[in-house]
Amino acid sequence: MAKVLVVTSGKGGVGKTTSTAALGAALAQLGQNVVVIDFDVGLRNLDLVMGAERRVVFDLINVVQGVAKLPQALIRDKRLENLWLLPASQTRDKDALTEEGVRRVISDLRTKFDWILCDSPAGIERGATLAMRYADEAIIVTNPEVSSVRDSDRIIGMLDSKTVRAERGERVEKHLLVTRYDAGRAARGEMLSIDDILEILATPLLGIVPESQDVLRASNVGCPVTLNNAGSAPARAYIDAVRRLMGESIEMTVPVERKGLMDRLLRRRAA
Amino acid sequence: MDATQQAVRQQVRMRGRSYVAFVFSPVVPIVSWLAEIDETLAKSPGFFTGKPVVLDLSAVDLSQAAIAHLVGSLGERNIRILGIEGVDESRLAANMPPLLTGGRACAITTVEPQPKPVKAKDKSPSLLLESPVRSGQSIVFAEGDVTVLGSVGSGAEIVAGGSIHVYGTLRGRAMAGINGNSSARIFCQKIEAELLAIDGYYQTAEQISDSLRNRPAQAWLEGEMLRITALN
């Protein structure tokens, strides 16, 4: 049974695209058939983070409008054969998306994949509402910071009212993914703590991804962090999150950097 | 000439259609017949309210004045007569309901049990929300109290005709007694509200004392002053 997951946040720049790529790759690494869809029409990024930007021919809009067939637009990942990308169009805007078109694409994908990850654009407008429209579950990406948390609260409200499931009286299961978390700064009160966030959002926690240079490094080389350096702290956090998604119960921890002597020497030289 | 006339679209169209209506057949003496109607009304007030009623006068022989009196008496009981049948047209004055012909008997499905549960609901005008109210959501319930089992997020608002009860943290706006109910109150388990208002008198987060923050609190109106105090 295919699961449609929307990765959303309300606020921009909190790590939706990075998380979609990392979670998608981690699911594929565990043997699942995965497709990641970029809903950020006009400002596409997922292709870059996945390292597929030079192979985009057709995109989501082409499929929605019936110009191209779904198999023509799907791009297979070069590293994982069961990971696919449906890119967004860069030349169009969100108005080119239609509800009926998105419904058709998602129901087609449901027959081919185990997991369908929808990378939502920021905001609460058409792109974001259509990305969540047909979702079974939602991952809400939040930074430990008040504006991000409030925007997430708004998005949770929309998940409970604007999705097809909500309109049918069913629930969209929600998971909270806290990214860019710095345990030290939270302890000094410079950031919201995990408890603060959970208290405000009242949503089950899926994982805590620590702030890390590895994330930026992976994005820059066009490789999901879980593939680029599976041993890094953020990669381990994403892999744990995916295992929880698949129903395993794993103790919630904040993975820390394993700093060896060589790492420290190299980092100092790089800086 | 003809062509232009045909082009004019006809706005008024006459169509025939038949409907189901209650038929009252008064018998003499009219006074005791009316008393029977009163009995029915005593058992279920509003039974005939809004229902189409036709008066069948074939069993009685009434003068124009008597028919006018009967229609008036039923009007006093909030029973509006849609039309009259079984009487000569000459007996009906211009201000009376029109004469109906060609009526056929049919079964009326009783709609009496339906209004009752609605009335039971009306008795306790309160709204219970079993999930948190999220940022951006606006709950408006002018009929009475609102109770929230959960928190009210920053940027959310609750508007109630009566009191507001929040079993969680109130971070958004709460406006109680919006219909001029100055005895309405706001209760919450933890106060971090952006704005509290009762009957139009309000305080913003800036005006709410810091000593109250994060504590259970209630707000009420004392004259024209909005008072907020801790509950413990």
Contacts between the chains, C-beta under 8 A, distances in Angstrom:
chain1	res1	chain2	res2	distance
A	124	B	136	7.7
A	150	B	135	5.3
A	150	B	153	7.1
A	150	B	154	5.0
A	150	B	155	5.9
A	151	B	135	7.4
A	153	B	134	5.0
A	153	B	135	3.9
A	153	B	136	7.8
A	153	B	153	4.3
A	153	B	154	7.0
A	153	B	155	7.3
A	153	B	156	7.9
A	154	B	134	6.3
A	154	B	135	4.1
A	154	B	136	4.2
A	154	B	153	7.8
A	154	B	155	6.6
A	156	B	134	5.2
A	157	B	133	7.8
A	157	B	134	2.9
A	157	B	135	6.3
A	157	B	136	5.6
A	157	B	137	4.8
A	157	B	153	7.5
A	157	B	156	7.6
A	158	B	134	8.0
A	158	B	136	7.6
A	160	B	131	7.2
A	160	B	134	7.1
A	161	B	137	7.8
A	199	B	169	7.4
A	200	B	151	7.3
A	200	B	153	7.1
A	200	B	154	7.8
A	200	B	169	7.8
A	200	B	171	7.5
A	202	B	132	5.2
A	202	B	150	6.5
A	202	B	151	6.5
